[in-house]
């Protein structure tokens, strides 16, 4: 009897053990798995209301910027933030990802694309979105999310070439190394802002961006801005040739264990706040680098 009890305990403990996350066979396979997850959530969302559709893909600790210069921190807070707009409750959201990127450990990634929100009266409102994803035992879930209005028009939904590492690497459990990666990304974000104060927003965005970087642009942009130079022109256009009207820094940084991929989350602050206007607003920027020793460059924001 004692032997049987011990055997039962062993089986029970084995069943309670954390199930390891299975790694994809290649960078291409990993990013296609992520894109497939995004498409699956989109297909399910098209059959339900916007809040149910979006919240289904969120991690428990997901974050999303809200009006008024703050972040919703946690899935429940994001849901409440979406409910602030009463139209969301009876609207539907459909979306299509057009690009994905993946970390070398294949556990972090991003997708971005185009969304249409269908109001209760049939009105169709065009959006763009950007998601930072993390993979766990339950699969891919969104850790940080942003969507924004875009100019009306039919966007090109052709899938862009993905942002990939040269090769996959095993997940690292080296806590000290991961802390170092996180700190180096926060320092890069701060250096990015500091340099913008000296040389201007446009030149700083050109310097710190990947050649294939993407920026959501504003509500008057029908598409994403693609390429560091295009991003620099969009962000710095019309601004001073030197100096910056804003500064920013990281309040939270999430990095892949492979040290090549991460997201910086924080607030953009007006250097000269104006009465009656928000003095700060939330941002997140996704970064990657060729190796843990290479310089960070933003890839999507």
C-alpha atoms as one frame of an Amber mdcrd trajectory, in Angstrom:
protein
   0.000   0.000   0.000   2.830   2.409   0.882   4.433   1.723  -2.481   1.156
   2.415  -4.277   0.677   5.718  -2.402   4.201   6.823  -3.264   3.652   5.899
  -6.901   0.401   7.860  -6.950   2.147  10.886  -5.445   4.866  10.693  -8.070
   2.309  10.631 -10.882   0.371  13.508  -9.306   3.496  15.678  -8.905   4.522
  14.930 -12.473   1.132  16.091 -13.656   1.496  19.333 -11.694   4.942  20.076
 -13.076   5.298  23.125 -15.296   4.974  22.110 -18.910   7.950  23.467 -20.870
   7.201  25.704 -23.815   8.083  23.877 -27.006  10.396  25.839 -29.275   9.777
  26.121 -32.994  12.126  24.462 -35.463  13.346  27.693 -37.107  12.937  31.483
 -36.896  10.545  31.383 -39.856   8.435  28.662 -38.260   8.376  30.605 -34.980
   7.148  33.863 -36.510   4.545  32.045 -38.623   3.245  30.401 -35.446   2.911
  33.863 -33.890   1.162  35.307 -36.934  -1.193  32.324 -36.964  -2.074  33.007
 -33.327  -2.846  36.642 -34.149  -5.012  35.602 -37.098  -6.868  33.058 -34.961
  -7.732  35.668 -32.346  -8.839  38.005 -35.149 -11.127  35.347 -36.641 -12.710
  34.697 -33.240 -13.088  38.434 -32.585 -15.068  38.911 -35.800 -17.807  36.740
 -34.277 -18.189  38.592 -30.989 -18.037  42.083 -29.488 -14.844  44.161 -29.531
 -14.077  43.908 -25.825 -14.510  40.129 -25.708 -12.502  39.733 -28.894  -9.550
  41.833 -27.785  -9.459  40.662 -24.170  -9.245  36.994 -25.236  -5.662  37.476
 -26.458  -4.390  39.496 -23.479  -1.990  38.172 -20.879  -3.058  38.569 -17.238
  -0.456  41.332 -16.806  -1.060  43.030 -20.165  -0.626  46.791 -20.519  -2.287
  49.369 -22.784  -2.044  53.142 -22.939  -5.190  55.086 -22.009  -6.350  58.651
 -22.663  -5.286  61.022 -19.929  -1.633  60.039 -19.841  -1.627  56.684 -18.086
  -1.367  52.936 -18.676  -3.938  50.289 -17.914  -1.859  47.721 -16.048  -3.305
  44.221 -16.032  -5.896  42.480 -18.189  -8.804  43.582 -16.014  -7.643  47.212
 -16.166  -7.299  47.041 -19.964 -10.862  45.711 -20.236 -12.133  48.558 -18.041
 -10.150  50.989 -20.195 -11.826  49.688 -23.343 -15.213  50.100 -21.679 -14.543
  53.817 -21.182 -15.690  54.212 -24.787 -19.322  53.082 -24.682 -19.271  52.397
 -28.431 -16.794  49.553 -27.881 -19.331  47.500 -25.961 -21.544  46.910 -29.011
 -18.888  47.114 -31.719 -16.911  44.365 -33.426 -13.220  44.396 -34.328 -11.624
  42.679 -37.311  -7.919  42.838 -38.053  -5.169  41.488 -40.269  -1.489  41.322
 -39.279   0.920  42.357 -42.021   4.233  41.769 -40.250   5.690  39.791 -37.400
   9.006  39.580 -35.602  10.480  37.067 -33.200  13.246  36.829 -30.590  16.061
  34.285 -30.787  14.551  32.261 -27.926  11.229  32.290 -29.870   9.321  33.352
 -26.739   8.861  37.067 -27.499   7.564  38.695 -30.649   5.530  41.432 -32.236
   2.818  41.779 -34.835   1.292  44.844 -36.412  -1.402  45.425 -38.961  -4.724
  46.973 -39.842  -7.992  46.839 -37.977 -11.568  47.790 -38.763 -14.069  48.468
 -35.993 -17.695  47.948 -37.017 -20.086  50.012 -34.928 -23.600  48.888 -34.018
 -25.039  51.073 -36.792 -22.720  49.525 -39.391 -20.224  52.395 -39.498 -16.729
  51.125 -40.251 -13.851  52.897 -38.479 -10.257  52.224 -39.674  -7.474  51.561
 -37.143  -3.857  50.396 -36.980  -2.491  48.212 -34.163   0.777  47.021 -32.642
   1.117  44.088 -30.234   4.035  42.788 -28.186   3.563  39.086 -27.474   5.025
  36.547 -25.066   4.680  32.784 -25.295   3.864  30.653 -22.268   2.346  27.220
 -21.589  -1.056  28.508 -22.800   0.464  29.775 -26.046   1.000  33.300 -27.360
  -0.584  36.178 -25.427  -0.320  39.961 -25.816   1.767  41.678 -23.127   1.572
  45.260 -24.446  -1.009  46.597 -26.883  -1.735  49.751 -28.816  -4.244  50.705
 -31.459  -4.831  54.049 -33.112  -7.064  55.645 -35.700  -5.870  55.864 -39.290
  -6.938  57.800 -42.353  -9.576  56.080 -44.460  -8.370  54.104 -47.420  -7.707
  50.522 -48.449  -4.318  49.464 -47.062  -2.043  46.910 -48.664  -2.574  43.719
 -46.658   0.329  41.888 -48.300   2.425  40.233 -45.599   5.788  41.955 -45.186
   9.046  40.016 -44.695   9.371  39.173 -40.990  11.951  40.517 -38.564  14.003
  37.463 -37.606  17.120  36.494 -35.665  19.896  34.736 -37.577  19.162  31.527
 -35.635  17.167  30.304 -32.657  18.745  29.928 -29.212  17.632  27.968 -26.139
  15.756  29.845 -23.441  18.216  31.165 -20.841  17.602  30.951 -17.089  20.528
  33.276 -16.262  18.761  35.907 -14.135  21.822  38.149 -13.895  22.292  38.207
 -17.658  18.604  38.969 -18.242  18.769  41.826 -15.737  21.752  43.169 -17.650
  19.834  43.007 -20.932  16.946  44.866 -19.349  19.207  47.579 -17.969  21.023
  48.024 -21.279  17.726  48.559 -23.108  16.567  51.132 -20.536  19.882  52.968
 -20.927  19.517  52.945 -24.714  16.014  54.405 -24.470  17.338  57.181 -22.216
  20.297  57.840 -24.545  17.844  58.031 -27.466  15.850  60.746 -25.685  18.986
  62.592 -24.547  20.357  62.673 -28.075  17.051  63.998 -29.407  17.447  66.979
 -27.069  20.740  67.795 -28.790  20.255  66.919 -32.461  16.470  66.952 -32.917
  13.752  64.289 -33.041  14.171  63.445 -36.733  17.931  62.798 -36.664  17.633
  60.828 -33.409  14.899  58.596 -34.840  17.018  58.050 -37.952  20.063  57.097
 -35.856  18.361  54.713 -33.413  16.032  52.968 -35.864  16.490  49.722 -37.765
  16.511  50.139 -41.555  13.173  48.270 -41.646  11.645  49.922 -38.566   7.907
  50.622 -38.485   5.996  53.453 -36.843   2.205  53.627 -36.525   2.132  57.269
 -37.517  -0.822  59.453 -36.637  -4.536  59.504 -37.471  -3.795  61.336 -40.730
  -1.556  58.465 -41.909  -3.427  55.684 -43.699  -0.480  53.281 -43.414   2.518
  52.559 -41.240   5.713  54.534 -41.759   8.319  51.985 -42.857  12.076  52.516
 -42.572  14.058  54.622 -40.096  14.306  57.535 -42.525  10.552  57.554 -43.145
   9.905  57.361 -39.405  12.343  60.219 -38.818  10.569  62.343 -41.401   7.156
  61.602 -39.932   8.145  62.161 -36.324  10.489  65.099 -36.856   8.728  66.786
 -39.769   7.770  70.342 -38.941   9.734  70.290 -35.681  12.870  72.199 -34.743
  16.053  71.229 -36.569  17.804  70.895 -33.230  16.426  70.047 -29.827  13.177
  68.259 -29.027   9.827  69.364 -27.652   9.561  66.127 -25.653  11.655  63.757
 -23.562  11.003  60.173 -22.535  12.354  57.212 -20.579  11.473  53.655 -19.572
   9.298  52.893 -16.570   9.270  49.178 -17.386  11.358  47.005 -19.681  10.636
  43.442 -20.802  13.352  41.467 -22.589  13.728  38.036 -24.112  16.131  35.671
 -22.345  18.202  35.615 -25.547  19.081  39.283 -25.016  18.257  40.341 -28.576
  14.664  41.511 -28.279  12.559  43.560 -25.894  10.075  46.338 -25.275  10.489
  49.622 -23.429   7.363  51.040 -21.764   7.083  54.534 -20.350   5.843  58.097
 -20.683   6.629  60.822 -23.204   6.719  64.196 -21.453   6.349  67.686 -22.884
   9.427  69.808 -22.185   7.231  72.910 -22.050   3.744  71.799 -20.971   0.877
  73.962 -22.194  -2.122  74.773 -20.057  -5.137  72.686 -20.929  -3.126  70.004
 -22.757  -1.804  66.684 -21.488   1.775  67.071 -20.280   2.588  63.375 -20.773
   1.298  60.362 -22.680   2.166  56.654 -22.704   4.388  54.906 -25.240   6.029
  51.587 -25.888   8.832  50.839 -28.308   9.956  47.408 -29.490  13.699  46.933
 -29.927  15.970  44.268 -31.334  19.688  43.703 -31.934  21.798  41.184 -33.779
  23.303  39.741 -30.579  23.450  40.473 -26.831  26.601  42.533 -27.475  25.288
  44.559 -30.422  23.627  47.988 -30.123  19.850  48.107 -29.670  17.774  49.552
 -32.525  14.016  50.108 -32.450  12.038  47.925 -34.840   8.404  48.898 -34.174
   6.495  51.553 -32.279
